[in-house]
Amino acid sequence: MILSFATPESVSAWLAGLSLLCAAGYAAAAFTAETRQQGLRGMLVAVWAAHLLALLLDIAGIGLPQPGARFGFAPALSMTLWLVLGVYLVESRFVPLPGARRVLSALGAAVVLLAWAFPGESRPLAASPWAPLHWVMGLASYGLFGVAVLHAAMLNRAEREMRSRKGQGAVALGMPLLRLERLTFQFVGAGVTVLSLALLLGWWFTPHWRWDHKNLLSVLGWLVLTGLLTGRHVFGWRGRRATRWLYFGAALLLLSYAGSRFVLEVVLQRGVV
């Protein structure tokens, strides 16, 4: 039924409405008091589902003159935040995560509006039948590292509280520090695995591999994050040293696609390359 009236104008109207609805819902969740947890959770789940629908309309290429997909730096950021919020919604059912809701909701409002303003470019043809799997795995690794960064930030906060309270903050975020640290590195390990497969697929189906900004920064990010896992296993890296490596590696990955596409689409206003 959607395809029967999926003109570019109708899709744009639906996307605009959903984007504004999601942004308003995320903004409300960011500024609502913690005392209304049950109602907040239901609202966040509904907004999260609407966010997914907006992403599907934006990325699936519905209404485009040629079959294909539409993608860019802003939808990539929006999809990454959607994945992180999904993990938060599941995890927050079992352990309290104070402060995370406000930050993630505010970021959700920002990326939804950003994806609406910069929907990306039409990509009617994939370079290979394996290209969609490469893109999906790349986005999944973005989401996993985003969750790892969220847990690392909570870990740093808990450690600061523990120092300020002289040992009383070891469970300040609702879980022991060691469990929070273990979760952080489990997400890093999963992200490195998925990213490795995404890079191998990209190298395999690309006939002429180029060391452009995207590929170079992706490989550098992979090296940093793999080095973090190696340092933890061999040298027992923990605390601020480990989280700094994580932040640096995640920043390189963010620049590899989202940063490169932002420069091409917004700054240089160039087409698909």
C-alpha positions, 0 to 999 in steps of 0.5 A: 500500500505504501508503494502505491502512493510513494511519490517523492512529495508524499515520502518527504511529508511522511519523513518530515512528520516522523522526524519532528515527532521523534525529535519532540518525543526525544526532547520530552524524554530528555527533560522529563523528571526521573520520577516518572520512569514507567511512563518515560520508558513507554514513551521512549519505546514508542519514539524508538519505534517511530525512529526506526520507521523514519530510518526505513523511509529515509534509507530504503529509497521509497519514492526515488525514480530509480530502485536503490537506497539513499544514504549519507553521514546523517542517516549513519549517525541516526542509525548508530544512535538508534542501535545504542538506544535499543541496547539502552532500552533492554539494559535499563530494564535490569540495571539503573542507568542514571543520566544515560537517558537524558544524554541519549534522548538529547542526542536522539533528537539531534540526529533525527533532525540532522538526518531529516536535513541531510538525507544523503544521496541516492545509490541506485546500484551496489558495487557488488551483491555483498555490498549491502552486507558490508554496509549493514556490518559497518553500521552494526560495528558503529552501534557496538562501539557506540554502546561501548563508549556509553559504558566507558563513560559510565565507568569513568563516572563511577570511578570518579564517584568512588574516589570522591566518596572514598570507596562508597561509589563502587556500585554508584550506577547500579552495578559493580565496577568490574561488571561494568568494565567487563561489559564495556570490553565485551562490546569492544570485542564484538565491535572489533569482530564485526568491523573486521568482517566488514573490512574484509568484505569491503576489500574482497568485493572492491576491484580496486582498493583505494587508500582514501580517507574512509578506508585509511581511517577505518583501518587506523580505527581497527588497529587502535581498537585491536591494540586496546584488546591486546593491551588489556589481554597482555598488559591488563590495561584498565581505567583511564588508559583503556577508555582513552584508547576506546575513545580515540579508536571510536573517533577514528571510525566516526571520522572514517565514514560519517566525517568523510561523507560530511565533508563530501556532501556538505562542505564540498557538495560532491556526489557519490564516489 
